[in-house]
């Protein structure tokens, strides 16, 4: 999953908190992480159902819009 566009002038966001851990099941549209930008703090939902296989951008790290944040896949799959 990637960091979605959060507004016209927003180019990056900082992960403030992951709401799930690697190995947890996630449902599509379930809040997965919280992101802070210069304009808004928001929860980012999971784009699909599956298992959180890998967290690429950790808490307090900044990512650009479109950057890979995490890997969600089938249970037991490799990231």
Phi and psi restraints in degrees (range 20) as a CNS / XPLOR table:
assign (resid 1 and name C) (resid 2 and name N)
       (resid 2 and name CA) (resid 2 and name C) 1.0 -119.3 20.0 2
assign (resid 2 and name N) (resid 2 and name CA)
       (resid 2 and name C) (resid 3 and name N) 1.0 163.1 20.0 2
assign (resid 2 and name C) (resid 3 and name N)
       (resid 3 and name CA) (resid 3 and name C) 1.0 -71.6 20.0 2
assign (resid 3 and name N) (resid 3 and name CA)
       (resid 3 and name C) (resid 4 and name N) 1.0 117.9 20.0 2
assign (resid 3 and name C) (resid 4 and name N)
       (resid 4 and name CA) (resid 4 and name C) 1.0 -76.0 20.0 2
assign (resid 4 and name N) (resid 4 and name CA)
       (resid 4 and name C) (resid 5 and name N) 1.0 163.2 20.0 2
assign (resid 4 and name C) (resid 5 and name N)
       (resid 5 and name CA) (resid 5 and name C) 1.0 -65.6 20.0 2
assign (resid 5 and name N) (resid 5 and name CA)
       (resid 5 and name C) (resid 6 and name N) 1.0 131.5 20.0 2
assign (resid 5 and name C) (resid 6 and name N)
       (resid 6 and name CA) (resid 6 and name C) 1.0 -113.2 20.0 2
assign (resid 6 and name N) (resid 6 and name CA)
       (resid 6 and name C) (resid 7 and name N) 1.0 12.6 20.0 2
assign (resid 6 and name C) (resid 7 and name N)
       (resid 7 and name CA) (resid 7 and name C) 1.0 154.0 20.0 2
assign (resid 7 and name N) (resid 7 and name CA)
       (resid 7 and name C) (resid 8 and name N) 1.0 160.3 20.0 2
assign (resid 7 and name C) (resid 8 and name N)
       (resid 8 and name CA) (resid 8 and name C) 1.0 -59.4 20.0 2
assign (resid 8 and name N) (resid 8 and name CA)
       (resid 8 and name C) (resid 9 and name N) 1.0 -41.8 20.0 2
assign (resid 8 and name C) (resid 9 and name N)
       (resid 9 and name CA) (resid 9 and name C) 1.0 -98.6 20.0 2
assign (resid 9 and name N) (resid 9 and name CA)
       (resid 9 and name C) (resid 10 and name N) 1.0 1.8 20.0 2
assign (resid 9 and name C) (resid 10 and name N)
       (resid 10 and name CA) (resid 10 and name C) 1.0 -85.0 20.0 2
assign (resid 10 and name N) (resid 10 and name CA)
       (resid 10 and name C) (resid 11 and name N) 1.0 122.8 20.0 2
assign (resid 10 and name C) (resid 11 and name N)
       (resid 11 and name CA) (resid 11 and name C) 1.0 -112.1 20.0 2
assign (resid 11 and name N) (resid 11 and name CA)
       (resid 11 and name C) (resid 12 and name N) 1.0 -14.7 20.0 2
assign (resid 11 and name C) (resid 12 and name N)
       (resid 12 and name CA) (resid 12 and name C) 1.0 -155.0 20.0 2
assign (resid 12 and name N) (resid 12 and name CA)
       (resid 12 and name C) (resid 13 and name N) 1.0 164.0 20.0 2
assign (resid 12 and name C) (resid 13 and name N)
       (resid 13 and name CA) (resid 13 and name C) 1.0 -147.0 20.0 2
assign (resid 13 and name N) (resid 13 and name CA)
       (resid 13 and name C) (resid 14 and name N) 1.0 157.8 20.0 2
assign (resid 13 and name C) (resid 14 and name N)
       (resid 14 and name CA) (resid 14 and name C) 1.0 -109.4 20.0 2
assign (resid 14 and name N) (resid 14 and name CA)
       (resid 14 and name C) (resid 15 and name N) 1.0 126.9 20.0 2
assign (resid 14 and name C) (resid 15 and name N)
       (resid 15 and name CA) (resid 15 and name C) 1.0 -69.4 20.0 2
assign (resid 15 and name N) (resid 15 and name CA)
       (resid 15 and name C) (resid 16 and name N) 1.0 119.4 20.0 2
assign (resid 15 and name C) (resid 16 and name N)
       (resid 16 and name CA) (resid 16 and name C) 1.0 -97.8 20.0 2
assign (resid 16 and name N) (resid 16 and name CA)
       (resid 16 and name C) (resid 17 and name N) 1.0 -28.8 20.0 2
assign (resid 16 and name C) (resid 17 and name N)
       (resid 17 and name CA) (resid 17 and name C) 1.0 -164.2 20.0 2
assign (resid 17 and name N) (resid 17 and name CA)
       (resid 17 and name C) (resid 18 and name N) 1.0 133.5 20.0 2
assign (resid 17 and name C) (resid 18 and name N)
       (resid 18 and name CA) (resid 18 and name C) 1.0 -89.0 20.0 2
assign (resid 18 and name N) (resid 18 and name CA)
       (resid 18 and name C) (resid 19 and name N) 1.0 131.2 20.0 2
assign (resid 18 and name C) (resid 19 and name N)
       (resid 19 and name CA) (resid 19 and name C) 1.0 -91.7 20.0 2
assign (resid 19 and name N) (resid 19 and name CA)
       (resid 19 and name C) (resid 20 and name N) 1.0 -10.0 20.0 2
assign (resid 19 and name C) (resid 20 and name N)
       (resid 20 and name CA) (resid 20 and name C) 1.0 -130.8 20.0 2
assign (resid 20 and name N) (resid 20 and name CA)
       (resid 20 and name C) (resid 21 and name N) 1.0 159.4 20.0 2
assign (resid 20 and name C) (resid 21 and name N)
       (resid 21 and name CA) (resid 21 and name C) 1.0 -113.5 20.0 2
assign (resid 21 and name N) (resid 21 and name CA)
       (resid 21 and name C) (resid 22 and name N) 1.0 160.2 20.0 2
assign (resid 21 and name C) (resid 22 and name N)
       (resid 22 and name CA) (resid 22 and name C) 1.0 -55.9 20.0 2
assign (resid 22 and name N) (resid 22 and name CA)
       (resid 22 and name C) (resid 23 and name N) 1.0 132.9 20.0 2
assign (resid 22 and name C) (resid 23 and name N)
       (resid 23 and name CA) (resid 23 and name C) 1.0 98.3 20.0 2
assign (resid 23 and name N) (resid 23 and name CA)
       (resid 23 and name C) (resid 24 and name N) 1.0 -14.5 20.0 2
assign (resid 23 and name C) (resid 24 and name N)
       (resid 24 and name CA) (resid 24 and name C) 1.0 -76.5 20.0 2
assign (resid 24 and name N) (resid 24 and name CA)
       (resid 24 and name C) (resid 25 and name N) 1.0 147.7 20.0 2
assign (resid 24 and name C) (resid 25 and name N)
       (resid 25 and name CA) (resid 25 and name C) 1.0 -78.7 20.0 2
assign (resid 25 and name N) (resid 25 and name CA)
       (resid 25 and name C) (resid 26 and name N) 1.0 142.5 20.0 2
assign (resid 25 and name C) (resid 26 and name N)
       (resid 26 and name CA) (resid 26 and name C) 1.0 -130.4 20.0 2
assign (resid 26 and name N) (resid 26 and name CA)
       (resid 26 and name C) (resid 27 and name N) 1.0 148.7 20.0 2
assign (resid 26 and name C) (resid 27 and name N)
       (resid 27 and name CA) (resid 27 and name C) 1.0 -108.4 20.0 2
assign (resid 27 and name N) (resid 27 and name CA)
       (resid 27 and name C) (resid 28 and name N) 1.0 148.1 20.0 2
assign (resid 27 and name C) (resid 28 and name N)
       (resid 28 and name CA) (resid 28 and name C) 1.0 -53.9 20.0 2
assign (resid 28 and name N) (resid 28 and name CA)
       (resid 28 and name C) (resid 29 and name N) 1.0 135.3 20.0 2
assign (resid 28 and name C) (resid 29 and name N)
       (resid 29 and name CA) (resid 29 and name C) 1.0 72.6 20.0 2
assign (resid 29 and name N) (resid 29 and name CA)
       (resid 29 and name C) (resid 30 and name N) 1.0 2.9 20.0 2
assign (resid 29 and name C) (resid 30 and name N)
       (resid 30 and name CA) (resid 30 and name C) 1.0 -76.5 20.0 2
assign (resid 30 and name N) (resid 30 and name CA)
       (resid 30 and name C) (resid 31 and name N) 1.0 134.8 20.0 2
assign (resid 30 and name C) (resid 31 and name N)
       (resid 31 and name CA) (resid 31 and name C) 1.0 -56.0 20.0 2
assign (resid 31 and name N) (resid 31 and name CA)
       (resid 31 and name C) (resid 32 and name N) 1.0 129.6 20.0 2
assign (resid 31 and name C) (resid 32 and name N)
       (resid 32 and name CA) (resid 32 and name C) 1.0 -113.6 20.0 2
assign (resid 32 and name N) (resid 32 and name CA)
       (resid 32 and name C) (resid 33 and name N) 1.0 -36.8 20.0 2
assign (resid 32 and name C) (resid 33 and name N)
       (resid 33 and name CA) (resid 33 and name C) 1.0 -155.0 20.0 2
assign (resid 33 and name N) (resid 33 and name CA)
       (resid 33 and name C) (resid 34 and name N) 1.0 163.8 20.0 2
assign (resid 33 and name C) (resid 34 and name N)
       (resid 34 and name CA) (resid 34 and name C) 1.0 -111.4 20.0 2
assign (resid 34 and name N) (resid 34 and name CA)
       (resid 34 and name C) (resid 35 and name N) 1.0 137.7 20.0 2
assign (resid 34 and name C) (resid 35 and name N)
       (resid 35 and name CA) (resid 35 and name C) 1.0 -127.7 20.0 2
assign (resid 35 and name N) (resid 35 and name CA)
       (resid 35 and name C) (resid 36 and name N) 1.0 140.3 20.0 2
assign (resid 35 and name C) (resid 36 and name N)
       (resid 36 and name CA) (resid 36 and name C) 1.0 -114.6 20.0 2
assign (resid 36 and name N) (resid 36 and name CA)
       (resid 36 and name C) (resid 37 and name N) 1.0 133.4 20.0 2
assign (resid 36 and name C) (resid 37 and name N)
       (resid 37 and name CA) (resid 37 and name C) 1.0 -122.7 20.0 2
assign (resid 37 and name N) (resid 37 and name CA)
       (resid 37 and name C) (resid 38 and name N) 1.0 -179.6 20.0 2
assign (resid 37 and name C) (resid 38 and name N)
       (resid 38 and name CA) (resid 38 and name C) 1.0 -70.2 20.0 2
assign (resid 38 and name N) (resid 38 and name CA)
       (resid 38 and name C) (resid 39 and name N) 1.0 -11.4 20.0 2
assign (resid 38 and name C) (resid 39 and name N)
       (resid 39 and name CA) (resid 39 and name C) 1.0 -114.3 20.0 2
assign (resid 39 and name N) (resid 39 and name CA)
       (resid 39 and name C) (resid 40 and name N) 1.0 -29.6 20.0 2
assign (resid 39 and name C) (resid 40 and name N)
       (resid 40 and name CA) (resid 40 and name C) 1.0 -154.2 20.0 2
assign (resid 40 and name N) (resid 40 and name CA)
       (resid 40 and name C) (resid 41 and name N) 1.0 150.9 20.0 2
assign (resid 40 and name C) (resid 41 and name N)
       (resid 41 and name CA) (resid 41 and name C) 1.0 -109.1 20.0 2
assign (resid 41 and name N) (resid 41 and name CA)
       (resid 41 and name C) (resid 42 and name N) 1.0 130.5 20.0 2
assign (resid 41 and name C) (resid 42 and name N)
       (resid 42 and name CA) (resid 42 and name C) 1.0 -148.6 20.0 2
assign (resid 42 and name N) (resid 42 and name CA)
       (resid 42 and name C) (resid 43 and name N) 1.0 157.2 20.0 2
assign (resid 42 and name C) (resid 43 and name N)
       (resid 43 and name CA) (resid 43 and name C) 1.0 -89.9 20.0 2
assign (resid 43 and name N) (resid 43 and name CA)
       (resid 43 and name C) (resid 44 and name N) 1.0 139.1 20.0 2
assign (resid 43 and name C) (resid 44 and name N)
       (resid 44 and name CA) (resid 44 and name C) 1.0 -105.6 20.0 2
assign (resid 44 and name N) (resid 44 and name CA)
       (resid 44 and name C) (resid 45 and name N) 1.0 123.2 20.0 2
assign (resid 44 and name C) (resid 45 and name N)
       (resid 45 and name CA) (resid 45 and name C) 1.0 -82.4 20.0 2
assign (resid 45 and name N) (resid 45 and name CA)
       (resid 45 and name C) (resid 46 and name N) 1.0 157.2 20.0 2
assign (resid 45 and name C) (resid 46 and name N)
       (resid 46 and name CA) (resid 46 and name C) 1.0 -67.3 20.0 2
assign (resid 46 and name N) (resid 46 and name CA)
       (resid 46 and name C) (resid 47 and name N) 1.0 133.4 20.0 2
assign (resid 46 and name C) (resid 47 and name N)
       (resid 47 and name CA) (resid 47 and name C) 1.0 -76.5 20.0 2
assign (resid 47 and name N) (resid 47 and name CA)
       (resid 47 and name C) (resid 48 and name N) 1.0 -15.2 20.0 2
assign (resid 47 and name C) (resid 48 and name N)
       (resid 48 and name CA) (resid 48 and name C) 1.0 -155.8 20.0 2
assign (resid 48 and name N) (resid 48 and name CA)
       (resid 48 and name C) (resid 49 and name N) 1.0 163.8 20.0 2
assign (resid 48 and name C) (resid 49 and name N)
       (resid 49 and name CA) (resid 49 and name C) 1.0 -85.9 20.0 2
assign (resid 49 and name N) (resid 49 and name CA)
       (resid 49 and name C) (resid 50 and name N) 1.0 151.7 20.0 2
assign (resid 49 and name C) (resid 50 and name N)
       (resid 50 and name CA) (resid 50 and name C) 1.0 157.8 20.0 2
assign (resid 50 and name N) (resid 50 and name CA)
       (resid 50 and name C) (resid 51 and name N) 1.0 -150.9 20.0 2
assign (resid 50 and name C) (resid 51 and name N)
       (resid 51 and name CA) (resid 51 and name C) 1.0 -117.6 20.0 2
assign (resid 51 and name N) (resid 51 and name CA)
       (resid 51 and name C) (resid 52 and name N) 1.0 136.1 20.0 2
assign (resid 51 and name C) (resid 52 and name N)
       (resid 52 and name CA) (resid 52 and name C) 1.0 -72.8 20.0 2
assign (resid 52 and name N) (resid 52 and name CA)
       (resid 52 and name C) (resid 53 and name N) 1.0 107.7 20.0 2
assign (resid 52 and name C) (resid 53 and name N)
       (resid 53 and name CA) (resid 53 and name C) 1.0 -91.0 20.0 2
assign (resid 53 and name N) (resid 53 and name CA)
       (resid 53 and name C) (resid 54 and name N) 1.0 -31.2 20.0 2
assign (resid 53 and name C) (resid 54 and name N)
       (resid 54 and name CA) (resid 54 and name C) 1.0 -157.2 20.0 2
assign (resid 54 and name N) (resid 54 and name CA)
       (resid 54 and name C) (resid 55 and name N) 1.0 138.9 20.0 2
assign (resid 54 and name C) (resid 55 and name N)
       (resid 55 and name CA) (resid 55 and name C) 1.0 -103.9 20.0 2
assign (resid 55 and name N) (resid 55 and name CA)
       (resid 55 and name C) (resid 56 and name N) 1.0 118.7 20.0 2
assign (resid 55 and name C) (resid 56 and name N)
       (resid 56 and name CA) (resid 56 and name C) 1.0 -90.3 20.0 2
assign (resid 56 and name N) (resid 56 and name CA)
       (resid 56 and name C) (resid 57 and name N) 1.0 -40.7 20.0 2
assign (resid 56 and name C) (resid 57 and name N)
       (resid 57 and name CA) (resid 57 and name C) 1.0 -110.3 20.0 2
assign (resid 57 and name N) (resid 57 and name CA)
       (resid 57 and name C) (resid 58 and name N) 1.0 115.0 20.0 2
assign (resid 57 and name C) (resid 58 and name N)
       (resid 58 and name CA) (resid 58 and name C) 1.0 -81.0 20.0 2
assign (resid 58 and name N) (resid 58 and name CA)
       (resid 58 and name C) (resid 59 and name N) 1.0 173.9 20.0 2
assign (resid 58 and name C) (resid 59 and name N)
       (resid 59 and name CA) (resid 59 and name C) 1.0 -61.0 20.0 2
assign (resid 59 and name N) (resid 59 and name CA)
       (resid 59 and name C) (resid 60 and name N) 1.0 142.2 20.0 2
assign (resid 59 and name C) (resid 60 and name N)
       (resid 60 and name CA) (resid 60 and name C) 1.0 69.8 20.0 2
assign (resid 60 and name N) (resid 60 and name CA)
       (resid 60 and name C) (resid 61 and name N) 1.0 11.1 20.0 2
assign (resid 60 and name C) (resid 61 and name N)
       (resid 61 and name CA) (resid 61 and name C) 1.0 -101.5 20.0 2
assign (resid 61 and name N) (resid 61 and name CA)
       (resid 61 and name C) (resid 62 and name N) 1.0 148.4 20.0 2
assign (resid 61 and name C) (resid 62 and name N)
       (resid 62 and name CA) (resid 62 and name C) 1.0 -103.3 20.0 2
assign (resid 62 and name N) (resid 62 and name CA)
       (resid 62 and name C) (resid 63 and name N) 1.0 141.6 20.0 2
assign (resid 62 and name C) (resid 63 and name N)
       (resid 63 and name CA) (resid 63 and name C) 1.0 -134.0 20.0 2
assign (resid 63 and name N) (resid 63 and name CA)
       (resid 63 and name C) (resid 64 and name N) 1.0 148.5 20.0 2
assign (resid 63 and name C) (resid 64 and name N)
       (resid 64 and name CA) (resid 64 and name C) 1.0 -82.0 20.0 2
assign (resid 64 and name N) (resid 64 and name CA)
       (resid 64 and name C) (resid 65 and name N) 1.0 154.1 20.0 2
assign (resid 64 and name C) (resid 65 and name N)
       (resid 65 and name CA) (resid 65 and name C) 1.0 -54.9 20.0 2
assign (resid 65 and name N) (resid 65 and name CA)
       (resid 65 and name C) (resid 66 and name N) 1.0 131.9 20.0 2
assign (resid 65 and name C) (resid 66 and name N)
       (resid 66 and name CA) (resid 66 and name C) 1.0 92.9 20.0 2
assign (resid 66 and name N) (resid 66 and name CA)
       (resid 66 and name C) (resid 67 and name N) 1.0 -9.4 20.0 2
assign (resid 66 and name C) (resid 67 and name N)
       (resid 67 and name CA) (resid 67 and name C) 1.0 -74.1 20.0 2
assign (resid 67 and name N) (resid 67 and name CA)
       (resid 67 and name C) (resid 68 and name N) 1.0 147.3 20.0 2
assign (resid 67 and name C) (resid 68 and name N)
       (resid 68 and name CA) (resid 68 and name C) 1.0 -70.9 20.0 2
assign (resid 68 and name N) (resid 68 and name CA)
       (resid 68 and name C) (resid 69 and name N) 1.0 123.6 20.0 2
assign (resid 68 and name C) (resid 69 and name N)
       (resid 69 and name CA) (resid 69 and name C) 1.0 -98.8 20.0 2
assign (resid 69 and name N) (resid 69 and name CA)
       (resid 69 and name C) (resid 70 and name N) 1.0 -39.1 20.0 2
assign (resid 69 and name C) (resid 70 and name N)
       (resid 70 and name CA) (resid 70 and name C) 1.0 -159.6 20.0 2
assign (resid 70 and name N) (resid 70 and name CA)
       (resid 70 and name C) (resid 71 and name N) 1.0 167.9 20.0 2
assign (resid 70 and name C) (resid 71 and name N)
       (resid 71 and name CA) (resid 71 and name C) 1.0 -118.1 20.0 2
assign (resid 71 and name N) (resid 71 and name CA)
       (resid 71 and name C) (resid 72 and name N) 1.0 124.7 20.0 2
assign (resid 71 and name C) (resid 72 and name N)
       (resid 72 and name CA) (resid 72 and name C) 1.0 -116.9 20.0 2
assign (resid 72 and name N) (resid 72 and name CA)
       (resid 72 and name C) (resid 73 and name N) 1.0 131.4 20.0 2
assign (resid 72 and name C) (resid 73 and name N)
       (resid 73 and name CA) (resid 73 and name C) 1.0 -153.3 20.0 2
assign (resid 73 and name N) (resid 73 and name CA)
       (resid 73 and name C) (resid 74 and name N) 1.0 -168.6 20.0 2
assign (resid 73 and name C) (resid 74 and name N)
       (resid 74 and name CA) (resid 74 and name C) 1.0 -71.7 20.0 2
assign (resid 74 and name N) (resid 74 and name CA)
       (resid 74 and name C) (resid 75 and name N) 1.0 148.5 20.0 2
assign (resid 74 and name C) (resid 75 and name N)
       (resid 75 and name CA) (resid 75 and name C) 1.0 -56.5 20.0 2
assign (resid 75 and name N) (resid 75 and name CA)
       (resid 75 and name C) (resid 76 and name N) 1.0 133.5 20.0 2
assign (resid 75 and name C) (resid 76 and name N)
       (resid 76 and name CA) (resid 76 and name C) 1.0 85.3 20.0 2
assign (resid 76 and name N) (resid 76 and name CA)
       (resid 76 and name C) (resid 77 and name N) 1.0 -5.1 20.0 2
assign (resid 76 and name C) (resid 77 and name N)
       (resid 77 and name CA) (resid 77 and name C) 1.0 -78.7 20.0 2
assign (resid 77 and name N) (resid 77 and name CA)
       (resid 77 and name C) (resid 78 and name N) 1.0 154.4 20.0 2
assign (resid 77 and name C) (resid 78 and name N)
       (resid 78 and name CA) (resid 78 and name C) 1.0 -81.5 20.0 2
assign (resid 78 and name N) (resid 78 and name CA)
       (resid 78 and name C) (resid 79 and name N) 1.0 145.4 20.0 2
